[in-house]
Amino acid sequence: MSGTNQRIDGKRLWDSLMAMAEIGATPKGGVRRLTLTDVDKDGRARFRGWCETLDLKVRVDAMGNMFARREGRDPTRLPVLMGSHLDSQPTGGKFDGALGVIAGLEVMRTLHELNIQTEAPVELINWTDEEGSRFGRSLMGSGVWAGVYPQDAAYGWADIDGVTVSDALDRIGAKGEHPAKPFPADAYFELHIEQGPILEREGKQVGVVTGAQAQVWWDAVVTGQDAHAGTTPPSARKDALLTAARIIALVDEMMRAHGDDGRGTVGWLQVVNASRNVVPGEVRFSVEFRHPETAAIEAIAAAFPQRAAEIANANRTPLDLKELFLLPHQPFDPGCVGIVREASARLGYTTRDIISGAGHDAVYVARSVPTAMIFTPCKDGLSHNEAESIEPEEAEAGTQVLFQAVLARANRVI
């Protein structure tokens, strides 16, 4: 490792990651820190306390997105942003999202410790509800901020218990006074675990993320007819679960038609009023496809509803398919990507360019702010799982690259 004597503190970084992982810790070693719950409130409070210890000015917007600002030497310069999220999946790991936030905190601590005053201000962001596991819309906080989701609509989304986003924000005191909308910024950098096996498989220390995959998501409802399992013959059945199963098989078929670039998943399914001796009358499930090319996702988005409807009609079980969003491939800013690549090279890390297979807040931020991402390897490519794992030196390497990239951008000559 070479290129700079301005070093982040790897042990402090790791200790802070473990301290955040105590909040919502699960018996299997992961975290359950669902957005806008009491556990999330505790994580937010710890994050705020750490920021205020560094005299960062923390503000919160109407979606609960948290912004911690460190002023620069030149008050006319636009801020350089960095961040990620602290919320998790129901059985999530310690590092998904949290690494980017705590790494950003370590950048702030290092600037403070080394008494470095950047030319431009630097801001660290904790985005609300990146995961989408509670209210059904991933990238919610950054999506409202970017104008993808109307705020009033987002406020009305509810979890399975009927609690709305607005009520949840109010209940934990996370609904801030600042508007949730873009503001002028010079750049945005986000550090994240890869959530895939490529970097580990190839022995690379850093992924230089050049963009994110295209995606399309649906909510599906199949309506059949509840009927007695013992007395209803095949000719009289309107089995909603059978239809759902055949549509799920279609998702797998369409995914595999695109080879290893294809992604198709049904990650959530509910049999309404389920009983072991009742033919299911209603089934609800999610559908998503992803691909590096926008054209491929657009083709899937055009073909899947028709093919799924044909299955449903053949089973005499109407299908209601609601498209939640279609995201085109999002390329990241060449200048910011170049800074990440140069920082990695200067530090002597092995790298490879990579497309993000997962959605990240950076995808929406990139619509209005020049953006780049940094990936670190994760063991066996495993994520959204309590066994998710990275090594301390991997976290340190990614954070050192983040530090160098933010410092370079904040001090660039303009």
C-alpha positions as CSV (number, residue, x, y, z in Angstrom):
1,M,0.0,0.0,0.0
2,S,1.4,3.4,-1.0
3,G,0.5,6.8,-2.2
4,T,-0.4,8.8,0.9
5,N,0.5,9.2,4.6
6,Q,-3.0,10.4,5.3
7,R,-4.4,7.2,6.7
8,I,-7.9,6.4,8.1
9,D,-7.9,4.4,11.3
10,G,-8.9,0.8,10.3
11,K,-9.4,-0.4,13.9
12,R,-11.6,2.6,14.8
13,L,-13.6,1.9,11.6
14,W,-14.1,-1.7,12.5
15,D,-15.0,-1.0,16.1
16,S,-17.6,1.5,15.0
17,L,-19.1,-1.1,12.6
18,M,-19.3,-3.6,15.4
19,A,-20.9,-1.0,17.7
20,M,-23.6,-0.2,15.1
21,A,-24.1,-3.9,14.7
22,E,-25.0,-4.2,18.4
23,I,-28.2,-2.3,17.5
24,G,-30.7,-4.8,16.2
25,A,-28.3,-7.7,16.6
26,T,-29.7,-11.2,15.9
27,P,-28.7,-14.5,17.5
28,K,-27.2,-15.7,14.2
29,G,-24.8,-12.8,14.0
30,G,-26.7,-10.5,11.7
31,V,-28.9,-7.4,12.3
32,R,-32.6,-6.7,12.1
33,R,-32.9,-2.9,11.9
34,L,-36.0,-2.3,9.9
35,T,-36.6,1.2,8.8
36,L,-38.4,3.7,11.1
37,T,-38.7,1.2,13.9
38,D,-37.4,1.8,17.5
39,V,-34.3,-0.1,16.5
40,D,-33.7,2.2,13.6
41,K,-34.3,5.1,15.9
42,D,-31.5,3.8,18.2
43,G,-29.2,3.5,15.2
44,R,-30.0,7.0,14.1
45,A,-29.3,8.4,17.6
46,R,-25.9,6.7,17.8
47,F,-25.0,8.0,14.3
48,R,-26.1,11.5,15.3
49,G,-24.1,11.4,18.5
50,W,-21.0,10.3,16.7
51,C,-21.5,13.2,14.1
52,E,-22.1,15.8,16.8
53,T,-19.0,14.8,18.6
54,L,-17.1,16.0,15.5
55,D,-19.1,19.3,15.5
56,L,-20.8,18.3,12.3
57,K,-24.1,20.0,11.7
58,V,-26.9,17.5,11.4
59,R,-30.1,18.2,9.6
60,V,-33.0,15.9,8.7
61,D,-35.4,16.2,5.8
62,A,-39.1,15.4,5.6
63,M,-38.3,11.7,4.7
64,G,-36.0,11.2,7.6
65,N,-32.8,11.4,5.5
66,M,-30.0,12.6,7.7
67,F,-27.2,15.0,6.4
68,A,-24.1,15.7,8.5
69,R,-22.1,18.7,7.2
70,R,-18.5,19.7,7.6
71,E,-17.9,23.2,6.3
72,G,-15.1,23.9,3.8
73,R,-12.7,26.8,3.4
74,D,-14.7,28.2,0.4
75,P,-18.4,28.9,1.3
76,T,-19.2,29.3,-2.4
77,R,-18.2,25.8,-3.3
78,L,-20.9,23.0,-3.6
79,P,-20.6,20.2,-1.1
80,V,-19.1,16.8,-1.9
81,L,-21.5,14.1,-0.6
82,M,-21.0,10.6,0.6
83,G,-23.3,8.1,2.3
84,S,-25.4,5.0,2.3
85,H,-28.1,3.5,4.7
86,L,-28.4,2.1,8.2
87,D,-31.7,0.1,7.8
88,S,-31.5,-3.6,7.1
89,Q,-33.4,-6.6,5.8
90,P,-35.4,-8.6,8.3
91,T,-32.5,-11.1,8.5
92,G,-29.8,-8.8,7.3
93,G,-26.0,-8.6,7.7
94,K,-23.8,-6.2,9.6
95,F,-22.3,-4.5,6.5
96,D,-25.0,-3.9,3.9
97,G,-25.4,-0.2,3.9
98,A,-23.9,0.4,7.3
99,L,-20.4,0.1,5.8
100,G,-20.9,3.1,3.6
101,V,-22.3,5.3,6.5
102,I,-19.6,4.3,9.0
103,A,-16.9,4.6,6.4
104,G,-18.1,8.1,5.7
105,L,-18.0,8.8,9.5
106,E,-14.4,7.5,9.5
107,V,-13.6,9.9,6.6
108,M,-15.0,12.8,8.8
109,R,-13.1,11.6,11.8
110,T,-9.8,11.5,9.8
111,L,-10.3,14.9,8.4
112,H,-11.0,16.2,11.9
113,E,-8.0,14.3,13.5
114,L,-5.6,15.5,10.8
115,N,-7.0,19.0,11.0
116,I,-7.6,19.0,7.2
117,Q,-9.9,21.8,6.0
118,T,-11.2,20.9,2.5
119,E,-11.9,23.7,0.0
120,A,-15.5,22.4,-0.5
121,P,-17.9,21.4,2.3
122,V,-18.3,17.6,2.8
123,E,-21.6,16.0,3.8
124,L,-22.3,12.5,5.1
125,I,-25.8,11.0,4.4
126,N,-27.9,8.3,6.1
127,W,-30.7,7.6,3.6
128,T,-34.1,6.4,4.9
129,D,-35.3,2.9,3.9
130,E,-33.0,1.8,1.2
131,E,-34.0,-1.8,1.6
132,G,-37.7,-1.5,1.1
133,S,-38.4,-4.5,3.3
134,R,-41.0,-2.8,5.5
135,F,-43.0,-0.5,3.2
136,G,-42.4,-2.3,-0.1
137,R,-40.5,0.4,-2.0
138,S,-36.7,0.2,-2.0
139,L,-34.6,3.3,-2.2
140,M,-37.5,5.2,-0.6
141,G,-35.7,8.1,1.0
142,S,-33.4,8.8,-1.9
143,G,-36.2,8.1,-4.3
144,V,-38.4,10.9,-2.8
145,W,-35.3,13.2,-2.5
146,A,-34.6,12.6,-6.2
147,G,-38.2,13.2,-7.3
148,V,-38.8,9.5,-8.4
149,Y,-41.6,9.1,-5.8
150,P,-44.0,11.9,-4.8
151,Q,-43.6,12.6,-1.1
152,D,-47.4,12.5,-0.5
153,A,-47.6,9.1,-2.1
154,A,-44.7,7.8,0.0
155,Y,-46.2,9.1,3.2
156,G,-49.3,7.0,2.5
157,W,-47.5,3.7,1.9
158,A,-48.2,1.2,4.7
159,D,-46.5,-1.9,6.2
160,I,-48.3,-5.2,6.8
161,D,-49.7,-3.8,10.1
162,G,-51.2,-0.8,8.4
163,V,-48.7,1.7,9.8
164,T,-48.0,4.4,7.2
165,V,-44.6,5.9,6.4
166,S,-45.8,9.3,7.7
167,D,-47.0,7.8,11.0
168,A,-43.7,5.8,11.4
169,L,-41.6,8.9,10.8
170,D,-43.7,10.9,13.3
171,R,-43.6,8.0,15.9
172,I,-39.8,7.9,16.1
173,G,-39.3,11.7,15.6
174,A,-37.6,11.3,12.2
175,K,-39.7,13.6,10.1
176,G,-37.4,16.6,9.7
177,E,-38.3,20.2,8.7
178,H,-36.1,20.4,5.6
179,P,-37.6,19.6,2.2
180,A,-36.8,16.2,0.7
181,K,-35.5,17.3,-2.6
182,P,-32.2,17.7,-4.5
183,F,-29.9,20.6,-3.6
184,P,-26.9,21.7,-5.6
185,A,-23.9,19.3,-4.9
186,D,-20.6,18.8,-6.6
187,A,-20.4,15.0,-6.3
188,Y,-21.6,11.9,-4.4
189,F,-19.6,8.8,-3.5
190,E,-21.0,5.6,-2.0
191,L,-19.0,2.7,-0.5
192,H,-20.8,-0.6,-0.4
193,I,-20.0,-4.3,-0.2
194,E,-20.4,-5.9,-3.6
195,Q,-23.2,-8.3,-2.6
196,G,-21.8,-10.7,-5.2
197,P,-18.9,-13.0,-5.7
198,I,-16.9,-11.4,-8.5
199,L,-14.3,-9.4,-6.6
200,E,-13.6,-12.3,-4.2
201,R,-13.5,-14.8,-7.1
202,E,-11.0,-12.7,-9.0
203,G,-8.9,-11.7,-5.9
204,K,-9.5,-7.9,-6.4
205,Q,-9.5,-5.6,-3.5
206,V,-11.7,-2.8,-4.9
207,G,-14.5,-2.6,-7.4
208,V,-14.7,0.6,-9.4
209,V,-18.4,0.8,-10.1
210,T,-19.2,2.2,-13.5
211,G,-23.0,2.0,-13.3
212,A,-26.0,0.0,-12.1
213,Q,-28.3,-2.5,-13.8
214,A,-31.7,-1.8,-15.2
215,Q,-34.6,-3.1,-13.2
216,V,-38.4,-3.6,-13.4
217,W,-40.5,-4.5,-10.4
218,W,-44.2,-5.6,-10.1
219,D,-46.7,-6.4,-7.4
220,A,-48.9,-9.3,-8.4
221,V,-52.3,-10.5,-7.1
222,V,-53.9,-13.7,-8.4
223,T,-57.6,-14.1,-7.5
224,G,-59.1,-17.6,-7.6
225,Q,-61.8,-19.2,-5.5
226,D,-61.4,-20.6,-2.0
227,A,-62.8,-24.2,-2.1
228,H,-62.7,-27.4,0.0
229,A,-59.5,-29.4,-0.8
230,G,-61.3,-32.7,-0.4
231,T,-64.5,-32.1,-2.4
232,T,-63.4,-29.9,-5.3
233,P,-62.4,-31.8,-8.4
234,P,-59.8,-30.5,-10.8
235,S,-62.4,-29.3,-13.3
236,A,-64.0,-27.0,-10.7
237,R,-60.8,-25.6,-9.2
238,K,-59.7,-22.0,-9.5
239,D,-56.4,-22.4,-7.7
240,A,-54.6,-19.1,-7.2
241,L,-51.5,-20.7,-5.8
242,L,-51.2,-23.0,-8.8
243,T,-51.3,-19.9,-11.1
244,A,-48.7,-18.1,-9.0
245,A,-46.4,-21.2,-9.1
246,R,-46.6,-21.3,-12.9
247,I,-45.9,-17.6,-13.1
248,I,-42.9,-18.0,-10.8
249,A,-41.6,-20.7,-13.1
250,L,-42.1,-18.2,-16.0
251,V,-39.9,-15.7,-14.1
252,D,-37.2,-18.3,-13.8
253,E,-37.5,-19.2,-17.5
254,M,-37.3,-15.6,-18.7
255,M,-34.3,-15.0,-16.4
256,R,-32.4,-18.0,-17.7
257,A,-33.0,-16.9,-21.3
258,H,-30.6,-14.1,-20.7
259,G,-27.8,-16.3,-19.4
260,D,-25.6,-15.2,-16.5
261,D,-26.6,-11.5,-17.1
262,G,-30.2,-12.3,-16.3
263,R,-31.8,-11.8,-12.9
264,G,-35.4,-12.7,-12.1
265,T,-36.7,-13.1,-8.6
266,V,-40.0,-13.7,-6.6
267,G,-38.8,-12.8,-3.1
268,W,-42.1,-12.4,-1.3
269,L,-45.3,-14.5,-1.5
270,Q,-48.4,-14.5,0.6
271,V,-51.3,-17.0,0.5
272,V,-54.2,-15.0,1.8
273,N,-56.2,-16.8,4.5
274,A,-54.0,-19.9,4.0
275,S,-55.3,-23.3,5.3
276,R,-53.9,-26.7,4.5
277,N,-57.3,-28.1,3.4
278,V,-58.5,-25.1,1.4
279,V,-57.7,-24.5,-2.3
280,P,-56.1,-21.0,-2.2
281,G,-58.4,-18.3,-3.4
282,E,-55.9,-15.4,-3.4
283,V,-52.1,-15.1,-3.6
284,R,-50.0,-12.0,-3.6
285,F,-46.3,-11.9,-4.6
286,S,-43.5,-9.7,-5.9
287,V,-41.7,-10.0,-9.2
288,E,-38.5,-8.3,-10.3
289,F,-36.1,-8.6,-13.2
290,R,-32.7,-7.0,-13.6
291,H,-30.2,-6.8,-16.5
292,P,-27.1,-4.6,-17.3
293,E,-28.9,-3.4,-20.5
294,T,-31.9,-1.2,-20.6
295,A,-33.2,-2.7,-23.8
296,A,-33.3,-6.2,-22.2
297,I,-35.4,-5.0,-19.3
298,E,-37.7,-3.1,-21.6
299,A,-38.2,-6.2,-23.6
300,I,-39.0,-8.2,-20.5
301,A,-41.3,-5.5,-19.2
302,A,-43.2,-5.7,-22.5
303,A,-43.4,-9.5,-22.7
304,F,-43.8,-10.7,-19.1
305,P,-47.3,-9.2,-18.3
306,Q,-48.8,-10.8,-21.5
307,R,-47.3,-14.2,-20.8
308,A,-48.3,-14.1,-17.1
309,A,-51.8,-13.1,-18.1
310,E,-52.0,-16.1,-20.5
311,I,-51.2,-18.4,-17.6
312,A,-53.7,-16.8,-15.3
313,N,-56.5,-16.9,-18.0
314,A,-55.8,-20.6,-18.7
315,N,-56.4,-21.3,-15.0
316,R,-59.5,-19.0,-14.8
317,T,-57.8,-16.9,-12.1
318,P,-57.5,-13.2,-12.9
319,L,-54.1,-11.6,-12.5
320,D,-53.7,-8.0,-11.3
321,L,-50.1,-6.9,-12.1
322,K,-49.0,-3.5,-10.9
323,E,-45.7,-2.2,-12.2
324,L,-43.9,-0.4,-9.4
325,F,-41.0,1.1,-11.5
326,L,-38.8,0.5,-14.5
327,L,-35.3,1.8,-14.0
328,P,-33.0,2.1,-17.0
329,H,-29.3,1.3,-16.7
330,Q,-27.7,4.1,-14.7
331,P,-24.2,5.0,-15.8
332,F,-22.1,6.8,-13.2
333,D,-20.2,10.0,-13.8
334,P,-16.9,9.4,-15.7
335,G,-15.1,12.0,-13.8
336,C,-16.1,10.6,-10.4
337,V,-15.4,7.1,-11.5
338,G,-12.0,8.2,-12.7
339,I,-11.3,9.7,-9.2
340,V,-12.1,6.3,-7.6
341,R,-9.9,4.5,-10.1
342,E,-7.0,6.9,-9.6
343,A,-7.3,6.8,-5.8
344,S,-7.2,3.0,-5.9
345,A,-4.2,2.9,-8.1
346,R,-2.3,5.5,-6.0
347,L,-2.9,3.3,-3.0
348,G,-1.7,0.2,-4.7
349,Y,-5.0,-1.7,-4.6
350,T,-5.9,-4.3,-7.2
351,T,-9.2,-3.3,-8.9
352,R,-11.6,-4.2,-11.6
353,D,-14.5,-2.2,-13.2
354,I,-17.9,-3.6,-12.3
355,I,-21.6,-3.0,-12.9
356,S,-23.7,-3.0,-9.7
357,G,-26.2,-5.8,-9.7
358,A,-28.1,-4.4,-6.8
359,G,-30.0,-1.1,-6.5
360,H,-28.4,1.6,-4.3
361,D,-29.2,5.1,-3.3
362,A,-26.5,6.2,-5.6
363,V,-28.7,5.2,-8.6
364,Y,-31.2,7.9,-7.7
365,V,-28.7,10.4,-6.5
366,A,-26.9,10.1,-9.9
367,R,-30.0,11.7,-11.6
368,S,-29.0,15.1,-10.2
369,V,-25.5,14.8,-8.8
370,P,-22.3,13.4,-10.4
371,T,-21.9,10.0,-8.7
372,A,-19.6,7.0,-8.3
373,M,-19.5,3.9,-6.1
374,I,-16.8,1.8,-4.6
375,F,-17.2,-1.9,-3.9
376,T,-15.4,-4.1,-1.4
377,P,-15.5,-7.9,-1.6
378,C,-17.8,-9.9,0.7
379,K,-17.3,-13.6,1.6
380,D,-18.9,-16.0,-0.9
381,G,-20.8,-13.0,-2.4
382,L,-23.4,-13.5,0.3
383,S,-25.6,-10.6,1.4
384,H,-29.2,-10.0,2.7
385,N,-28.2,-12.8,5.1
386,E,-27.2,-12.9,8.7
387,A,-24.0,-14.7,7.7
388,E,-22.9,-11.7,5.5
389,S,-19.2,-11.2,6.2
390,I,-16.2,-9.0,5.2
391,E,-12.6,-8.8,6.5
392,P,-11.4,-5.8,8.5
393,E,-8.7,-5.1,5.9
394,E,-11.3,-5.1,3.1
395,A,-13.4,-2.5,5.0
396,E,-10.2,-0.4,5.6
397,A,-9.2,-0.5,1.9
398,G,-12.6,0.6,0.7
399,T,-12.7,3.4,3.2
400,Q,-9.2,4.6,2.4
401,V,-10.3,4.8,-1.3
402,L,-13.4,6.7,-0.2
403,F,-11.3,9.1,1.8
404,Q,-8.9,9.8,-1.0
405,A,-11.7,10.2,-3.5
406,V,-13.7,12.7,-1.4
407,L,-10.6,14.6,-0.5
408,A,-9.5,14.9,-4.2
409,R,-13.0,16.0,-5.3
410,A,-13.4,18.5,-2.4
411,N,-10.0,20.1,-3.1
412,R,-10.1,20.0,-6.9
413,V,-9.1,23.1,-8.8
414,I,-12.2,24.7,-10.5
